[in-house]
Amino acid sequence: MKKDIILAGVGGQGILTIATIIGEAAAVAGLNLKQAEVHGMSQRGGDVQSNLRLSTEIIHSDLIKQGAADLIISMEPMEALRYLPYLNGEGRIVTSSHPYKNIPNYPDEQALMGELQALSHVSILPIEDLARQSSVPKSANVVLLGMAAKYIEILSPEELRESIKRVFASKGEKIVEMNCKAFDIGLNAVNE
């Protein structure tokens, strides 16, 4: 079994944290993992993208070819569409509905949502609102990971939750609990 995942967003939104949680869970599960260099992180507000390849078999390349990604997990709707050419025909997009307008010519929000909603395998939620309403405003990225958890498939939601506990353990029990709560909010919000 294998899963090719593209993580996308804007610098400062927590894409690296999502990659760390998935990567740590994969390592504990004994999976093979390759991660391509994260691009754009040197500038807060710049686009960030990472390729994560997980497999029970040997992985030879850390890059995902166009048309080969199984899943795009995006903190930002325009960034989700940017990587659409990499998605395979049955691939899924899991994205926030909240735009991060970091460029002057940001596309029309309604047109952007229309494009996303026209796709057959997409999950869109206002993760920032869900996080804020649930008193975990700094964990919107972990809400997004919860939304994507059942589509990752090669790792179970429970393996990801346990990874969250390990990744955040050094920050204290309150931070661990907050991020586990955020994960569960996302996990329970997707009904497909």
PyRosetta script that sets phi, psi and omega in degrees:
from pyrosetta import init, pose_from_sequence

init()
pose = pose_from_sequence("MKKDIILAGVGGQGILTIATIIGEAAAVAGLNLKQAEVHGMSQRGGDVQSNLRLSTEIIHSDLIKQGAADLIISMEPMEALRYLPYLNGEGRIVTSSHPYKNIPNYPDEQALMGELQALSHVSILPIEDLARQSSVPKSANVVLLGMAAKYIEILSPEELRESIKRVFASKGEKIVEMNCKAFDIGLNAVNE")
pose.set_psi(1, 145.8)
pose.set_omega(1, 176.4)
pose.set_phi(2, -143.1)
pose.set_psi(2, 160.1)
pose.set_omega(2, 176.8)
pose.set_phi(3, -146.5)
pose.set_psi(3, 121.5)
pose.set_omega(3, 177.2)
pose.set_phi(4, -105.7)
pose.set_psi(4, 120.5)
pose.set_omega(4, -172.4)
pose.set_phi(5, -124.3)
pose.set_psi(5, 132.7)
pose.set_omega(5, 171.4)
pose.set_phi(6, -106.3)
pose.set_psi(6, 126.8)
pose.set_omega(6, 174.3)
pose.set_phi(7, -101.9)
pose.set_psi(7, 131.0)
pose.set_omega(7, -176.8)
pose.set_phi(8, -139.0)
pose.set_psi(8, 152.2)
pose.set_omega(8, 177.3)
pose.set_phi(9, 170.8)
pose.set_psi(9, -154.2)
pose.set_omega(9, -177.9)
pose.set_phi(10, -122.4)
pose.set_psi(10, 144.1)
pose.set_omega(10, -179.1)
pose.set_phi(11, -51.2)
pose.set_psi(11, 130.8)
pose.set_omega(11, 179.5)
pose.set_phi(12, 97.3)
pose.set_psi(12, -3.4)
pose.set_omega(12, -178.7)
pose.set_phi(13, -89.2)
pose.set_psi(13, -9.4)
pose.set_omega(13, 176.6)
pose.set_phi(14, 101.9)
pose.set_psi(14, 19.1)
pose.set_omega(14, 177.6)
pose.set_phi(15, -60.8)
pose.set_psi(15, -41.3)
pose.set_omega(15, 179.7)
pose.set_phi(16, -62.5)
pose.set_psi(16, -35.1)
pose.set_omega(16, 177.7)
pose.set_phi(17, -65.7)
pose.set_psi(17, -43.1)
pose.set_omega(17, 177.0)
pose.set_phi(18, -59.8)
pose.set_psi(18, -46.0)
pose.set_omega(18, 179.5)
pose.set_phi(19, -60.3)
pose.set_psi(19, -41.2)
pose.set_omega(19, 179.9)
pose.set_phi(20, -63.4)
pose.set_psi(20, -44.5)
pose.set_omega(20, -179.3)
pose.set_phi(21, -63.4)
pose.set_psi(21, -47.9)
pose.set_omega(21, 179.8)
pose.set_phi(22, -64.3)
pose.set_psi(22, -44.5)
pose.set_omega(22, -179.2)
pose.set_phi(23, -62.8)
pose.set_psi(23, -41.4)
pose.set_omega(23, 179.5)
pose.set_phi(24, -66.0)
pose.set_psi(24, -41.8)
pose.set_omega(24, 177.7)
pose.set_phi(25, -62.9)
pose.set_psi(25, -41.2)
pose.set_omega(25, 179.2)
pose.set_phi(26, -63.7)
pose.set_psi(26, -41.8)
pose.set_omega(26, 179.4)
pose.set_phi(27, -63.2)
pose.set_psi(27, -45.3)
pose.set_omega(27, 179.4)
pose.set_phi(28, -64.0)
pose.set_psi(28, -35.5)
pose.set_omega(28, -179.7)
pose.set_phi(29, -77.3)
pose.set_psi(29, -7.1)
pose.set_omega(29, 179.4)
pose.set_phi(30, 79.1)
pose.set_psi(30, 20.5)
pose.set_omega(30, 178.7)
pose.set_phi(31, -82.0)
pose.set_psi(31, 156.2)
pose.set_omega(31, 169.9)
pose.set_phi(32, -80.1)
pose.set_psi(32, 139.7)
pose.set_omega(32, -176.0)
pose.set_phi(33, -139.0)
pose.set_psi(33, 133.9)
pose.set_omega(33, 169.8)
pose.set_phi(34, -130.3)
pose.set_psi(34, 137.1)
pose.set_omega(34, 177.1)
pose.set_phi(35, -129.9)
pose.set_psi(35, 124.9)
pose.set_omega(35, 176.5)
pose.set_phi(36, -74.9)
pose.set_psi(36, 156.4)
pose.set_omega(36, 178.3)
pose.set_phi(37, -54.5)
pose.set_psi(37, 139.2)
pose.set_omega(37, 177.2)
pose.set_phi(38, -79.9)
pose.set_psi(38, 129.6)
pose.set_omega(38, -177.3)
pose.set_phi(39, -102.3)
pose.set_psi(39, 143.3)
pose.set_omega(39, 171.0)
pose.set_phi(40, 88.6)
pose.set_psi(40, -2.2)
pose.set_omega(40, -173.5)
pose.set_phi(41, -75.3)
pose.set_psi(41, -9.7)
pose.set_omega(41, -178.2)
pose.set_phi(42, -69.6)
pose.set_psi(42, -16.7)
pose.set_omega(42, -179.0)
pose.set_phi(43, -125.3)
pose.set_psi(43, 117.1)
pose.set_omega(43, 176.9)
pose.set_phi(44, -61.4)
pose.set_psi(44, 128.2)
pose.set_omega(44, -177.1)
pose.set_phi(45, 97.6)
pose.set_psi(45, -10.6)
pose.set_omega(45, 175.9)
pose.set_phi(46, -84.6)
pose.set_psi(46, 161.3)
pose.set_omega(46, -178.8)
pose.set_phi(47, -70.3)
pose.set_psi(47, 144.3)
pose.set_omega(47, -179.7)
pose.set_phi(48, -127.0)
pose.set_psi(48, 135.2)
pose.set_omega(48, 179.6)
pose.set_phi(49, -145.9)
pose.set_psi(49, 141.8)
pose.set_omega(49, 177.9)
pose.set_phi(50, -142.1)
pose.set_psi(50, 143.5)
pose.set_omega(50, 173.4)
pose.set_phi(51, -100.9)
pose.set_psi(51, 128.0)
pose.set_omega(51, 174.2)
pose.set_phi(52, -119.1)
pose.set_psi(52, 124.3)
pose.set_omega(52, 178.1)
pose.set_phi(53, -119.9)
pose.set_psi(53, 119.9)
pose.set_omega(53, -179.1)
pose.set_phi(54, -118.4)
pose.set_psi(54, 138.6)
pose.set_omega(54, -178.5)
pose.set_phi(55, -159.5)
pose.set_psi(55, 154.6)
pose.set_omega(55, 171.5)
pose.set_phi(56, -83.3)
pose.set_psi(56, -13.2)
pose.set_omega(56, 178.9)
pose.set_phi(57, -106.9)
pose.set_psi(57, 171.9)
pose.set_omega(57, 177.5)
pose.set_phi(58, -65.7)
pose.set_psi(58, 139.6)
pose.set_omega(58, 177.8)
pose.set_phi(59, -110.4)
pose.set_psi(59, 128.4)
pose.set_omega(59, -176.1)
pose.set_phi(60, -95.3)
pose.set_psi(60, -24.9)
pose.set_omega(60, -177.9)
pose.set_phi(61, -129.4)
pose.set_psi(61, 148.3)
pose.set_omega(61, 177.6)
pose.set_phi(62, -93.3)
pose.set_psi(62, -3.0)
pose.set_omega(62, -179.6)
pose.set_phi(63, -101.5)
pose.set_psi(63, 143.0)
pose.set_omega(63, 177.2)
pose.set_phi(64, -95.9)
pose.set_psi(64, 127.9)
pose.set_omega(64, 179.8)
pose.set_phi(65, -74.8)
pose.set_psi(65, 156.7)
pose.set_omega(65, 174.2)
pose.set_phi(66, -58.1)
pose.set_psi(66, 138.5)
pose.set_omega(66, 179.5)
pose.set_phi(67, 78.5)
pose.set_psi(67, 9.6)
pose.set_omega(67, -174.9)
pose.set_phi(68, -116.5)
pose.set_psi(68, -12.0)
pose.set_omega(68, -177.1)
pose.set_phi(69, -71.6)
pose.set_psi(69, 138.4)
pose.set_omega(69, 177.4)
pose.set_phi(70, -88.2)
pose.set_psi(70, -25.4)
pose.set_omega(70, -171.6)
pose.set_phi(71, -153.4)
pose.set_psi(71, 134.2)
pose.set_omega(71, 169.9)
pose.set_phi(72, -114.4)
pose.set_psi(72, 122.0)
pose.set_omega(72, 176.4)
pose.set_phi(73, -110.2)
pose.set_psi(73, 114.3)
pose.set_omega(73, -172.2)
pose.set_phi(74, -129.2)
pose.set_psi(74, 131.5)
pose.set_omega(74, 176.4)
pose.set_phi(75, -78.5)
pose.set_psi(75, -4.9)
pose.set_omega(75, -171.8)
pose.set_phi(76, -148.3)
pose.set_psi(76, 130.6)
pose.set_omega(76, -173.7)
pose.set_phi(77, -62.9)
pose.set_psi(77, -39.6)
pose.set_omega(77, 179.1)
pose.set_phi(78, -65.1)
pose.set_psi(78, -37.5)
pose.set_omega(78, 179.0)
pose.set_phi(79, -66.7)
pose.set_psi(79, -33.0)
pose.set_omega(79, 176.2)
pose.set_phi(80, -60.8)
pose.set_psi(80, -45.1)
pose.set_omega(80, -179.2)
pose.set_phi(81, -69.5)
pose.set_psi(81, -30.3)
pose.set_omega(81, 179.2)
pose.set_phi(82, -57.9)
pose.set_psi(82, -35.8)
pose.set_omega(82, -175.7)
pose.set_phi(83, -100.0)
pose.set_psi(83, 9.4)
pose.set_omega(83, 178.6)
pose.set_phi(84, -53.6)
pose.set_psi(84, -38.3)
pose.set_omega(84, 178.8)
pose.set_phi(85, -60.7)
pose.set_psi(85, -17.6)
pose.set_omega(85, -179.7)
pose.set_phi(86, -85.6)
pose.set_psi(86, -14.5)
pose.set_omega(86, -175.1)
pose.set_phi(87, -78.0)
pose.set_psi(87, 137.2)
pose.set_omega(87, 175.6)
pose.set_phi(88, -77.9)
pose.set_psi(88, 171.3)
pose.set_omega(88, -174.0)
pose.set_phi(89, -59.7)
pose.set_psi(89, -30.0)
pose.set_omega(89, 179.2)
pose.set_phi(90, -104.1)
pose.set_psi(90, 6.8)
pose.set_omega(90, -177.3)
pose.set_phi(91, -68.0)
pose.set_psi(91, 162.2)
pose.set_omega(91, -176.4)
pose.set_phi(92, -122.9)
pose.set_psi(92, 146.1)
pose.set_omega(92, 171.2)
pose.set_phi(93, -110.1)
pose.set_psi(93, 132.3)
pose.set_omega(93, 173.1)
pose.set_phi(94, -122.3)
pose.set_psi(94, 116.7)
pose.set_omega(94, -173.0)
pose.set_phi(95, -144.1)
pose.set_psi(95, 157.5)
pose.set_omega(95, 170.1)
pose.set_phi(96, -74.9)
pose.set_psi(96, 149.1)
pose.set_omega(96, 175.6)
pose.set_phi(97, -89.8)
pose.set_psi(97, -9.2)
pose.set_omega(97, -174.7)
pose.set_phi(98, -87.4)
pose.set_psi(98, 117.6)
pose.set_omega(98, 179.2)
pose.set_phi(99, -74.5)
pose.set_psi(99, 146.9)
pose.set_omega(99, 173.2)
pose.set_phi(100, -112.5)
pose.set_psi(100, 97.9)
pose.set_omega(100, -172.5)
pose.set_phi(101, -82.5)
pose.set_psi(101, 86.0)
pose.set_omega(101, -177.1)
pose.set_phi(102, -101.6)
pose.set_psi(102, 4.1)
pose.set_omega(102, 178.7)
pose.set_phi(103, -132.3)
pose.set_psi(103, 149.8)
pose.set_omega(103, -176.1)
pose.set_phi(104, -67.4)
pose.set_psi(104, -28.7)
pose.set_omega(104, -177.5)
pose.set_phi(105, -105.4)
pose.set_psi(105, 41.1)
pose.set_omega(105, 179.3)
pose.set_phi(106, -58.9)
pose.set_psi(106, 136.4)
pose.set_omega(106, -177.7)
pose.set_phi(107, -61.3)
pose.set_psi(107, 159.3)
pose.set_omega(107, 176.0)
pose.set_phi(108, -58.5)
pose.set_psi(108, 128.5)
pose.set_omega(108, -175.7)
pose.set_phi(109, -61.1)
pose.set_psi(109, -42.3)
pose.set_omega(109, -179.1)
pose.set_phi(110, -64.3)
pose.set_psi(110, -41.4)
pose.set_omega(110, 178.8)
pose.set_phi(111, -64.2)
pose.set_psi(111, -41.2)
pose.set_omega(111, 179.0)
pose.set_phi(112, -61.3)
pose.set_psi(112, -48.6)
pose.set_omega(112, 179.2)
pose.set_phi(113, -64.3)
pose.set_psi(113, -37.3)
pose.set_omega(113, 177.7)
pose.set_phi(114, -61.4)
pose.set_psi(114, -42.2)
pose.set_omega(114, 177.8)
pose.set_phi(115, -62.4)
pose.set_psi(115, -44.7)
pose.set_omega(115, -180.0)
pose.set_phi(116, -66.0)
pose.set_psi(116, -45.5)
pose.set_omega(116, -177.2)
pose.set_phi(117, -67.6)
pose.set_psi(117, -20.5)
pose.set_omega(117, 177.8)
pose.set_phi(118, -75.9)
pose.set_psi(118, -14.9)
pose.set_omega(118, 179.6)
pose.set_phi(119, -77.0)
pose.set_psi(119, 151.3)
pose.set_omega(119, -174.0)
pose.set_phi(120, -82.0)
pose.set_psi(120, -26.9)
pose.set_omega(120, -177.0)
pose.set_phi(121, -124.3)
pose.set_psi(121, 80.5)
pose.set_omega(121, -177.9)
pose.set_phi(122, -140.5)
pose.set_psi(122, 139.7)
pose.set_omega(122, 173.5)
pose.set_phi(123, -121.6)
pose.set_psi(123, 122.0)
pose.set_omega(123, -177.1)
pose.set_phi(124, -127.7)
pose.set_psi(124, 127.0)
pose.set_omega(124, 176.5)
pose.set_phi(125, -142.7)
pose.set_psi(125, 152.9)
pose.set_omega(125, 175.9)
pose.set_phi(126, -80.0)
pose.set_psi(126, 76.1)
pose.set_omega(126, -172.2)
pose.set_phi(127, -60.6)
pose.set_psi(127, -34.7)
pose.set_omega(127, 179.8)
pose.set_phi(128, -64.5)
pose.set_psi(128, -41.5)
pose.set_omega(128, 177.9)
pose.set_phi(129, -65.2)
pose.set_psi(129, -45.2)
pose.set_omega(129, 178.8)
pose.set_phi(130, -59.0)
pose.set_psi(130, -43.1)
pose.set_omega(130, -179.9)
pose.set_phi(131, -65.2)
pose.set_psi(131, -44.1)
pose.set_omega(131, -178.8)
pose.set_phi(132, -65.7)
pose.set_psi(132, -45.3)
pose.set_omega(132, -179.7)
pose.set_phi(133, -64.5)
pose.set_psi(133, -24.5)
pose.set_omega(133, -178.7)
pose.set_phi(134, -99.7)
pose.set_psi(134, 12.2)
pose.set_omega(134, 178.1)
pose.set_phi(135, 62.7)
pose.set_psi(135, 32.7)
pose.set_omega(135, 173.2)
pose.set_phi(136, -131.1)
pose.set_psi(136, 53.9)
pose.set_omega(136, -170.3)
pose.set_phi(137, -61.3)
pose.set_psi(137, -24.6)
pose.set_omega(137, -179.1)
pose.set_phi(138, -89.9)
pose.set_psi(138, 6.6)
pose.set_omega(138, -176.2)
pose.set_phi(139, -117.9)
pose.set_psi(139, 27.8)
pose.set_omega(139, 178.9)
pose.set_phi(140, -59.5)
pose.set_psi(140, -35.2)
pose.set_omega(140, 179.3)
pose.set_phi(141, -64.1)
pose.set_psi(141, -33.9)
pose.set_omega(141, 179.5)
pose.set_phi(142, -77.2)
pose.set_psi(142, -28.9)
pose.set_omega(142, 170.9)
pose.set_phi(143, -61.0)
pose.set_psi(143, -45.1)
pose.set_omega(143, 178.6)
pose.set_phi(144, -60.7)
pose.set_psi(144, -43.5)
pose.set_omega(144, 177.3)
pose.set_phi(145, -60.0)
pose.set_psi(145, -41.3)
pose.set_omega(145, 176.2)
pose.set_phi(146, -59.9)
pose.set_psi(146, -41.2)
pose.set_omega(146, 177.0)
pose.set_phi(147, -59.6)
pose.set_psi(147, -38.6)
pose.set_omega(147, -175.6)
pose.set_phi(148, -84.2)
pose.set_psi(148, -14.3)
pose.set_omega(148, -169.1)
pose.set_phi(149, -52.6)
pose.set_psi(149, -46.0)
pose.set_omega(149, -176.3)
pose.set_phi(150, -73.1)
pose.set_psi(150, -17.3)
pose.set_omega(150, 178.9)
pose.set_phi(151, -89.4)
pose.set_psi(151, -14.1)
pose.set_omega(151, 177.1)
pose.set_phi(152, -69.2)
pose.set_psi(152, -35.7)
pose.set_omega(152, 171.7)
pose.set_phi(153, 59.3)
pose.set_psi(153, -45.3)
pose.set_omega(153, -178.6)
pose.set_phi(154, -69.8)
pose.set_psi(154, -20.3)
pose.set_omega(154, 172.1)
pose.set_phi(155, -122.1)
pose.set_psi(155, 139.7)
pose.set_omega(155, 179.0)
pose.set_phi(156, -82.1)
pose.set_psi(156, 159.0)
pose.set_omega(156, 173.9)
pose.set_phi(157, -55.6)
pose.set_psi(157, -36.6)
pose.set_omega(157, 179.8)
pose.set_phi(158, -65.7)
pose.set_psi(158, -39.2)
pose.set_omega(158, 177.0)
pose.set_phi(159, -63.5)
pose.set_psi(159, -39.1)
pose.set_omega(159, 177.8)
pose.set_phi(160, -67.9)
pose.set_psi(160, -41.8)
pose.set_omega(160, 178.2)
pose.set_phi(161, -61.0)
pose.set_psi(161, -43.0)
pose.set_omega(161, 178.5)
pose.set_phi(162, -64.3)
pose.set_psi(162, -35.9)
pose.set_omega(162, 176.6)
pose.set_phi(163, -64.8)
pose.set_psi(163, -40.1)
pose.set_omega(163, 176.4)
pose.set_phi(164, -57.0)
pose.set_psi(164, -44.2)
pose.set_omega(164, 179.6)
pose.set_phi(165, -60.3)
pose.set_psi(165, -43.2)
pose.set_omega(165, -179.2)
pose.set_phi(166, -71.0)
pose.set_psi(166, -43.0)
pose.set_omega(166, -177.6)
pose.set_phi(167, -63.0)
pose.set_psi(167, -39.5)
pose.set_omega(167, -176.7)
pose.set_phi(168, -96.4)
pose.set_psi(168, 0.9)
pose.set_omega(168, -175.3)
pose.set_phi(169, -54.3)
pose.set_psi(169, -39.6)
pose.set_omega(169, -176.9)
pose.set_phi(170, -70.1)
pose.set_psi(170, -12.9)
pose.set_omega(170, -179.3)
pose.set_phi(171, -92.9)
pose.set_psi(171, -4.2)
pose.set_omega(171, 176.6)
pose.set_phi(172, 105.5)
pose.set_psi(172, 158.4)
pose.set_omega(172, -175.1)
pose.set_phi(173, -61.8)
pose.set_psi(173, -36.6)
pose.set_omega(173, -179.2)
pose.set_phi(174, -62.4)
pose.set_psi(174, -42.5)
pose.set_omega(174, 179.3)
pose.set_phi(175, -68.1)
pose.set_psi(175, -39.5)
pose.set_omega(175, 176.9)
pose.set_phi(176, -60.1)
pose.set_psi(176, -49.3)
pose.set_omega(176, -178.6)
pose.set_phi(177, -62.3)
pose.set_psi(177, -41.0)
pose.set_omega(177, 179.9)
pose.set_phi(178, -61.6)
pose.set_psi(178, -43.4)
pose.set_omega(178, -178.1)
pose.set_phi(179, -74.5)
pose.set_psi(179, -34.0)
pose.set_omega(179, 174.0)
pose.set_phi(180, -64.5)
pose.set_psi(180, -40.3)
pose.set_omega(180, 177.2)
pose.set_phi(181, -62.4)
pose.set_psi(181, -44.4)
pose.set_omega(181, 179.4)
pose.set_phi(182, -61.4)
pose.set_psi(182, -43.2)
pose.set_omega(182, 178.7)
pose.set_phi(183, -59.2)
pose.set_psi(183, -46.8)
pose.set_omega(183, -179.0)
pose.set_phi(184, -65.5)
pose.set_psi(184, -33.9)
pose.set_omega(184, 176.3)
pose.set_phi(185, -59.9)
pose.set_psi(185, -48.3)
pose.set_omega(185, 179.2)
pose.set_phi(186, -65.7)
pose.set_psi(186, -43.4)
pose.set_omega(186, -179.5)
pose.set_phi(187, -59.5)
pose.set_psi(187, -43.6)
pose.set_omega(187, -177.0)
pose.set_phi(188, -81.7)
pose.set_psi(188, -12.8)
pose.set_omega(188, -177.0)
pose.set_phi(189, -82.9)
pose.set_psi(189, -19.2)
pose.set_omega(189, -177.7)
pose.set_phi(190, -98.5)
pose.set_psi(190, 121.5)
pose.set_omega(190, -175.6)
pose.set_phi(191, -109.0)
pose.set_psi(191, 9.6)
pose.set_omega(191, -176.0)
pose.set_phi(192, -85.7)
pose.dump_pdb("model.pdb")
